[in-house]
Amino acid sequence: MAEPEWESLEQCLEKHLPPTDLREVKRLLYGKETRKLDLPSQALECAAEGDFELQGYAFEAAEEQLRGPRTVRVGLVQNRIPLPAEAPVAKQVSALHRRIEAIVEVAAMCGVNIICFQEAWTMPFAFCTREKLPWTEFAESAEDGPTTRFCQKLAKKHNMVVVSPILERDGAHGDVLWNTAVVISNSGAVLGKTRKNHIPRVGDFNERVHVADRGQERGHRQPLLHLRHQPRGQAHKDFGYFYGSSYVAAPDSSRTPGLSRTRDGLLVAELNLNLCRQVNDVWNFKMTGRYDMYARELAEAVQPDYRPHIVRE
């Protein structure tokens, strides 16, 4: 595996930039500064014992006269695979379940309401380039597979919504494979799922087989939150360390610092949902949008016999 150039972008900036330049660079990269959360000491101790990073930040919104703050805490989990990619599939999945369970316990201590796991979190990130055994054996039902049942128990135990991206096996439709995010209510009920429908194709990185380009309904339109790839164990080509690092972005273009590129971690973000409407009122895209026109022109443009209207003298 390639050695890390640095542990994180923030660490590199803080090491090499003088304070005045550092403040300006952070302003340009991160926008409005996020407040650092005062997380419980027990959570910090458990994270240290469990050998994973724990950070927390809050996004502020302007005080309103008619609405109080509407706050929710979201947790992002990034993790490597605990066992070698050559280990039996069932043992790999069980090890990942145990690792995630320990991190979610800490998230609960931090008051997290919604926990988001990384893309294809129950397996080595294999299916972007190799759709074959044993990697396809990690696929499971989104409705009642072992990982969904595991997440339902976590949700009920901690009164927490769980977003669980998995490799889905759609047994009702010819055992088709999908890159799917399952959303589980804090009551433990499966609220819905969404299937990834756009993917870049860069060199040897090609995930087109598992995206929803087959004309199917996607169900709930929540994004595939937290698209993270595991280090160590990608089945075809060594990605090195984490393929990026986890952070949370707000509608005003501000964002938190990221987690480490080299360690497991939990990022806790406190969101004031009032910020959504406040930013929308400033930009007012919905008022000036012409959605009926966009829909009509897009519907025409996707027809096989479409010809663009070109005016020539």
C-alpha positions as CSV (number, residue, x, y, z in Angstrom):
1,M,0.0,0.0,0.0
2,A,1.2,3.5,-0.7
3,E,2.4,5.5,2.3
4,P,0.3,8.4,3.3
5,E,1.6,11.8,2.2
6,W,-0.1,13.4,5.2
7,E,-2.8,12.3,7.7
8,S,-5.2,15.0,6.7
9,L,-5.5,18.2,4.6
10,E,-6.0,20.2,7.8
11,Q,-2.8,18.8,9.4
12,C,-0.8,19.7,6.3
13,L,-2.1,23.2,6.2
14,E,-1.5,23.8,9.9
15,K,2.0,22.5,9.6
16,H,3.1,24.5,6.6
17,L,1.1,27.8,6.7
18,P,1.7,30.8,9.0
19,P,-1.4,31.7,11.1
20,T,-2.5,34.7,9.0
21,D,-2.4,32.7,5.7
22,L,-3.9,29.7,7.5
23,R,-7.0,31.7,8.5
24,E,-7.5,33.0,4.9
25,V,-7.0,29.6,3.3
26,K,-9.5,28.0,5.7
27,R,-12.0,30.8,5.0
28,L,-11.7,30.1,1.3
29,L,-11.9,26.3,1.6
30,Y,-14.4,26.0,4.4
31,G,-16.5,29.2,4.3
32,K,-18.0,30.3,7.6
33,E,-16.2,28.7,10.5
34,T,-18.0,25.9,12.3
35,R,-18.1,25.7,16.0
36,K,-16.3,22.8,17.6
37,L,-18.6,20.6,19.7
38,D,-17.8,19.8,23.3
39,L,-18.2,16.1,23.1
40,P,-18.6,13.9,26.3
41,S,-15.3,12.8,27.9
42,Q,-16.6,9.2,28.0
43,A,-17.1,9.2,24.2
44,L,-13.6,10.6,23.6
45,E,-12.1,7.9,25.9
46,C,-14.0,5.1,24.2
47,A,-12.9,6.4,20.8
48,A,-9.3,6.4,21.9
49,E,-9.6,2.9,23.3
50,G,-11.3,1.7,20.1
51,D,-8.6,3.4,18.0
52,F,-10.8,5.6,15.9
53,E,-10.9,9.4,15.5
54,L,-13.7,11.4,17.0
55,Q,-14.5,15.0,15.9
56,G,-17.6,17.2,16.3
57,Y,-18.7,20.5,14.8
58,A,-21.9,22.6,14.7
59,F,-23.4,24.7,11.9
60,E,-25.1,27.8,13.2
61,A,-28.1,29.6,11.7
62,A,-29.3,33.2,12.3
63,E,-31.7,33.6,15.2
64,E,-35.4,33.9,14.1
65,Q,-38.3,35.5,15.9
66,L,-41.0,33.0,15.0
67,R,-39.0,29.8,14.9
68,G,-36.7,28.3,17.5
69,P,-33.6,26.4,16.4
70,R,-34.3,23.0,14.8
71,T,-31.2,21.0,15.6
72,V,-30.3,17.5,14.7
73,R,-27.0,15.6,15.1
74,V,-25.7,13.5,12.3
75,G,-22.8,11.1,12.5
76,L,-20.6,9.9,9.6
77,V,-18.6,6.7,10.0
78,Q,-15.5,5.9,8.0
79,N,-13.8,2.5,8.5
80,R,-11.3,0.1,7.1
81,I,-12.0,-3.6,6.8
82,P,-10.9,-5.4,10.0
83,L,-10.0,-8.7,8.3
84,P,-8.0,-9.4,5.1
85,A,-10.0,-9.5,1.9
86,E,-9.1,-13.2,1.5
87,A,-10.9,-14.1,4.7
88,P,-14.3,-15.9,4.4
89,V,-17.1,-13.6,3.4
90,A,-19.3,-14.4,6.5
91,K,-16.4,-13.6,8.8
92,Q,-15.6,-10.4,7.1
93,V,-19.2,-9.2,7.4
94,S,-19.4,-10.2,11.1
95,A,-16.2,-8.4,11.8
96,L,-17.5,-5.2,10.2
97,H,-20.7,-5.5,12.1
98,R,-18.8,-5.6,15.4
99,R,-16.6,-2.7,14.4
100,I,-19.5,-0.5,13.4
101,E,-21.5,-1.5,16.5
102,A,-18.7,-0.2,18.7
103,I,-18.5,3.1,16.8
104,V,-22.3,3.6,16.9
105,E,-22.2,3.2,20.7
106,V,-19.9,6.2,20.8
107,A,-22.2,8.1,18.4
108,A,-25.1,7.5,20.8
109,M,-23.0,9.0,23.7
110,C,-22.6,12.1,21.5
111,G,-26.4,12.4,21.0
112,V,-26.4,11.5,17.3
113,N,-29.9,11.2,15.8
114,I,-28.9,10.0,12.3
115,I,-25.9,7.8,11.6
116,C,-24.5,7.4,8.1
117,F,-22.2,4.5,7.1
118,Q,-19.9,4.7,4.1
119,E,-20.6,3.3,0.7
120,A,-20.7,-0.5,0.5
121,W,-19.6,-0.6,4.1
122,T,-20.0,-4.4,4.6
123,M,-17.3,-5.4,2.1
124,P,-14.0,-4.6,0.5
125,F,-14.7,-2.0,-2.1
126,A,-14.5,-4.5,-5.0
127,F,-17.4,-4.1,-7.4
128,C,-16.2,-1.0,-9.2
129,T,-13.9,-3.2,-11.3
130,R,-14.7,-6.8,-10.6
131,E,-18.2,-8.3,-10.7
132,K,-17.3,-11.9,-9.8
133,L,-17.0,-14.3,-6.9
134,P,-16.3,-13.9,-4.0
135,W,-17.2,-10.2,-4.1
136,T,-20.8,-10.8,-5.3
137,E,-21.4,-13.0,-2.3
138,F,-21.4,-9.8,-0.1
139,A,-24.6,-8.8,-1.8
140,E,-27.8,-9.1,0.3
141,S,-31.4,-8.1,0.5
142,A,-32.0,-4.5,1.3
143,E,-35.3,-5.3,3.0
144,D,-34.5,-8.3,5.2
145,G,-30.8,-9.2,4.7
146,P,-28.5,-9.8,7.7
147,T,-27.0,-6.2,7.6
148,T,-30.5,-4.6,7.5
149,R,-31.6,-6.7,10.4
150,F,-28.4,-5.7,12.2
151,C,-29.0,-2.0,11.5
152,Q,-32.7,-2.3,12.7
153,K,-31.4,-3.5,16.1
154,L,-29.0,-0.6,16.3
155,A,-31.7,1.9,15.3
156,K,-34.1,0.6,18.0
157,K,-31.5,0.4,20.7
158,H,-30.2,3.9,20.2
159,N,-33.3,5.7,18.9
160,M,-31.3,6.6,15.8
161,V,-32.0,6.7,12.1
162,V,-29.5,4.6,10.2
163,V,-28.4,5.1,6.5
164,S,-26.8,1.9,5.5
165,P,-25.3,1.7,1.9
166,I,-24.8,-1.9,0.8
167,L,-24.4,-4.1,-2.3
168,E,-28.0,-5.1,-2.8
169,R,-29.2,-8.4,-4.3
170,D,-32.7,-7.9,-5.7
171,G,-34.1,-11.4,-5.5
172,A,-37.5,-10.3,-6.8
173,H,-36.1,-9.2,-10.1
174,G,-33.7,-11.8,-11.3
175,D,-31.0,-11.4,-8.6
176,V,-29.9,-8.1,-10.0
177,L,-27.1,-6.3,-8.1
178,W,-27.5,-2.7,-7.1
179,N,-25.4,-0.1,-5.2
180,T,-28.1,0.8,-2.7
181,A,-28.5,2.9,0.5
182,V,-31.1,1.6,2.9
183,V,-32.8,4.0,5.3
184,I,-34.0,2.6,8.6
185,S,-36.2,4.6,11.0
186,N,-35.4,5.0,14.7
187,S,-38.2,2.6,15.3
188,G,-36.4,-0.1,13.4
189,A,-38.7,0.0,10.3
190,V,-37.2,0.1,6.8
191,L,-38.3,3.5,5.5
192,G,-37.0,3.0,1.9
193,K,-34.0,2.7,-0.2
194,T,-32.3,4.5,-3.1
195,R,-30.0,3.1,-5.8
196,K,-27.0,4.9,-7.1
197,N,-27.8,6.4,-10.5
198,H,-24.8,8.3,-11.6
199,I,-21.1,7.2,-11.6
200,P,-17.9,8.5,-13.1
201,R,-15.8,6.3,-15.4
202,V,-12.2,7.1,-14.9
203,G,-9.5,4.8,-16.3
204,D,-9.9,1.4,-14.6
205,F,-12.6,2.7,-12.2
206,N,-15.9,1.6,-13.7
207,E,-19.0,0.9,-11.6
208,R,-21.6,1.2,-14.3
209,V,-23.0,-2.4,-13.6
210,H,-24.5,-1.4,-10.2
211,V,-26.1,2.0,-11.0
212,A,-29.8,2.6,-11.6
213,D,-29.7,3.4,-15.3
214,R,-32.3,0.7,-16.2
215,G,-35.4,2.9,-16.0
216,Q,-36.5,1.7,-12.6
217,E,-38.1,3.9,-9.9
218,R,-35.6,4.8,-7.2
219,G,-38.0,5.1,-4.3
220,H,-37.0,7.6,-1.7
221,R,-34.7,10.3,-3.2
222,Q,-32.2,10.7,-0.3
223,P,-28.7,10.8,-1.6
224,L,-26.3,7.9,-1.1
225,L,-24.9,9.7,1.9
226,H,-21.2,9.5,2.7
227,L,-19.6,7.9,-0.3
228,R,-16.5,6.5,1.3
229,H,-14.2,3.7,0.1
230,Q,-12.4,1.4,2.5
231,P,-8.6,1.3,2.5
232,R,-6.7,-2.0,2.5
233,G,-8.6,-4.7,0.6
234,Q,-10.0,-3.2,-2.6
235,A,-10.3,-6.3,-4.7
236,H,-8.8,-5.3,-8.0
237,K,-6.4,-2.4,-7.5
238,D,-4.9,-0.9,-4.3
239,F,-6.5,2.5,-3.6
240,G,-4.0,3.1,-0.9
241,Y,-5.6,4.9,2.0
242,F,-9.1,6.3,2.3
243,Y,-10.4,7.6,-1.1
244,G,-10.9,11.0,0.4
245,S,-12.0,11.8,3.9
246,S,-15.3,12.4,5.6
247,Y,-16.8,15.9,6.1
248,V,-20.2,17.6,6.2
249,A,-21.2,20.5,4.0
250,A,-24.0,23.1,4.6
251,P,-26.3,24.9,2.2
252,D,-24.4,28.1,2.7
253,S,-21.2,26.4,1.3
254,S,-19.5,26.1,4.6
255,R,-18.1,22.7,5.7
256,T,-16.5,21.0,8.5
257,P,-12.8,19.9,8.6
258,G,-12.3,16.4,7.4
259,L,-11.4,13.3,9.2
260,S,-8.1,11.5,8.8
261,R,-7.1,9.9,5.5
262,T,-5.5,7.0,7.4
263,R,-7.7,6.1,10.4
264,D,-11.2,4.9,11.2
265,G,-13.3,7.8,12.5
266,L,-16.7,9.2,13.6
267,L,-17.6,12.8,12.6
268,V,-20.5,14.3,14.5
269,A,-22.2,17.4,13.0
270,E,-24.9,19.4,14.7
271,L,-27.2,20.9,12.1
272,N,-29.6,23.8,12.6
273,L,-32.2,23.0,9.9
274,N,-33.3,26.6,9.9
275,L,-30.3,27.4,7.8
276,C,-31.9,25.6,4.8
277,R,-34.7,28.0,4.5
278,Q,-32.5,31.0,5.3
279,V,-30.2,30.2,2.4
280,N,-33.1,29.4,0.1
281,D,-34.6,32.9,0.9
282,V,-31.3,34.6,-0.1
283,W,-30.9,32.8,-3.4
284,N,-34.6,32.2,-4.3
285,F,-33.8,29.6,-7.0
286,K,-37.2,28.0,-6.6
287,M,-39.0,31.3,-7.3
288,T,-37.1,32.0,-10.5
289,G,-36.9,28.4,-11.7
290,R,-38.9,27.4,-14.8
291,Y,-39.4,23.7,-13.9
292,D,-42.2,23.0,-16.4
293,M,-40.0,24.3,-19.2
294,Y,-36.9,22.3,-18.0
295,A,-39.0,19.2,-17.8
296,R,-40.5,19.6,-21.3
297,E,-37.2,20.4,-23.0
298,L,-35.4,17.5,-21.2
299,A,-38.1,15.1,-22.2
300,E,-37.6,16.2,-25.8
301,A,-33.9,16.0,-25.6
302,V,-33.8,12.3,-24.4
303,Q,-35.9,11.1,-27.4
304,P,-33.9,9.0,-30.0
305,D,-34.9,11.2,-32.9
306,Y,-34.2,14.5,-31.1
307,R,-32.5,17.2,-33.1
308,P,-31.5,20.5,-31.5
309,H,-33.1,23.6,-32.8
310,I,-30.3,25.5,-34.6
311,V,-31.1,28.8,-36.3
312,R,-28.9,29.6,-39.3
313,E,-29.0,32.7,-41.5
